[in-house]
Amino acid sequence: MTQSPPPDGPRMGPTRISTLVVTALAAAAAAWLLISSFYYNQLPPLPWLPVVTLAGLAVLEAYAAINTRGRIERRPGRDPVNPLMVARFVVLAKASALVGAIFAGFYAGLTGWLFVQTTRAAGEDRPAALAGVLASVALVAAALWLERSCRVPERPEDEHEPDDRETRPGRR
């Protein structure tokens, strides 16, 4: 009896950098268009809360990456990892990378527009916009690191499972 090949259905793979770049560029273009239409006398000063939130998420995901990698590699003093928790971390990392790319693009478009403007209000909003770009990029980096940390390391050749011929004597 022969084994059938695995199904060619959709599979979850690593996050593509190109997807994140295209997403960020689209968000930057949308931000530039929106901010150029509504900035004057219609928007309050740029808030710092989203920047702090993005930076906090980046720190938490970086910590999760360090902790998860140590638990997957079974370093001394670390408890074994729960596979379901790792799966949840992968989903969190993929979602955070995409959200971080959207925010990075939005803040980049906003920052670019603010640096072109010479008004006092634009000058006051520049630090928050620049910090937003940095926090968003940090979130993307931490999310990609967490995603990479959740990978199961390759086993050495001598630890691989025996193939079918070795488990079924008499069949060749």
N, C-alpha and C positions, 0 to 999 in steps of 0.2 A: 504494500500500500504506500503510495507516495503522498507526501504532504503538499497541500495546496499553498500557493504563494500568499503572502499577507494581502489583505484587501488594499486597494489603492484609494481608499477614502481619505477625507481630510485628516490631517495630523497637525498637532501643535508642534511648531519648531521654534528655534531661537528667534528672538526679535531682530528684525532686520534694521540696520542703521539707515538704509535708504528709505524705509517707511517712515522712520522718525524724522529724517531730514525733510522729506516732502510734506509731512504733516506740519512741521515747524514753519516751513516756507509759506504754506497756505494760510496758517494762522497769522503770520507776520503781515501778509498782504491784506487779510481781512482787518487786522488791527489798524493798519495804516489808513485804509479807506474809512473805517468807522471813526477813528479819532480825528481825522481831518474834517469830517463832517459835523461832529458833535462836540468838539473840545471847547470852543469859545463860549463862555458864560452858561454852559449847560452841564458841566461835570464838576463834582466836588474835587477837592485835592485827592491825589492818588493815595489810597490807604496802604498801610504797612502790614496789616494782618495777613493778607494772602502770602506775602513774602516770608513772614515768620512761619506760617503754616507749611509752605513748601520746603523751607529749610529744615523744619522739625521732622517732616516726613523723610527727607533725605538722610538725616542723622539716624532715625529709627531703622530705615531700610539698610543702611550701612552696618549698623550693629547686628541686625538680623543676618546679614550676609556673613559677617565674621563668625557669629555663633553657629549658624547652620553649617558652614563649611567645616568647622571644628567637630561638630557632632556627626556629620556624614563620614569624615575621615577617622572617627572614633579616637580622637586624641584623648590622652589620659585626663581624668577628672571631668570628662563630659559624658552626659547621659546619651544613650542611643537616640537617634532621631525618629520621630513618628513620620512614616511615609505620607500620611494624609496632610500633616502640617507642611511638609515640603511641597506637596502639590498646591496647597493654598498659597504658599509663598511665591511659587512660580506664577500663579494667576495674578497675585498682587503686584509682582515685579513687572509683568507684561502690561498691566493696566497703568501702573505708575509711570512706566517709560513713555507710554502714549500720552498720558495727561501732562507729564513733564514737558514733552515735546510741544504740545499745544500751548502751554503756558510760556515756554521759552520763546516760541514764535510770536506769541501775542506781545510779550514784554519786549522782544527785540524790535518789532514793528513800532510799538509805542515809543521805545527809547530812540529809535532812529528819527521818528517824527518830532519828538521833543527836542532833540539836538539841532534840528533844522530851524525850529522856532526861536525867536529872540524875546518872547514875552517873559514877564516876571513869573507868571503862573507855570509856564513850561520849565523855567529854571528851578522852581521849587519842587516840581514833580520828577525831575531827572534822577535824583538819588534813589528814590523808591523804585523807579522803573529799571534802573541799572541793577539794583539789588534783586529785583524780580527775575531778571535774566540769569544772574548768577545762581540764585536759589533753584530755579527751574532746571538749569543745566546740572546742578548738583543732584537734583532728584533723578534725572535721567541716568546719570552716571551710577548712582547708588542702586537704582532699579536694575540696570544691566548687570551690575556686580552681584546683586542678590540672585538674579536669574542664573548667572554663571555658577554661583556658589551652590545652587541646588542640583547641579549635575552629579550623577553618580560617577565616581572615578573609575577608570579602566582597571580591570584586574590584571595582574601579571599572567603571562602565558601558562605557568604551571598551576594556576588556580582555576582555569576555565573548566566548565562543565564537560564531562566526557561526551563525545558525539554519539549518534545512534548506533554505530557499529560496535562501540565498546559496551553499550548497555544491553545489546541484544546478541548474545553469543549464538553462533551458528548461522547468522545471516551476514552476507557479504554483498 
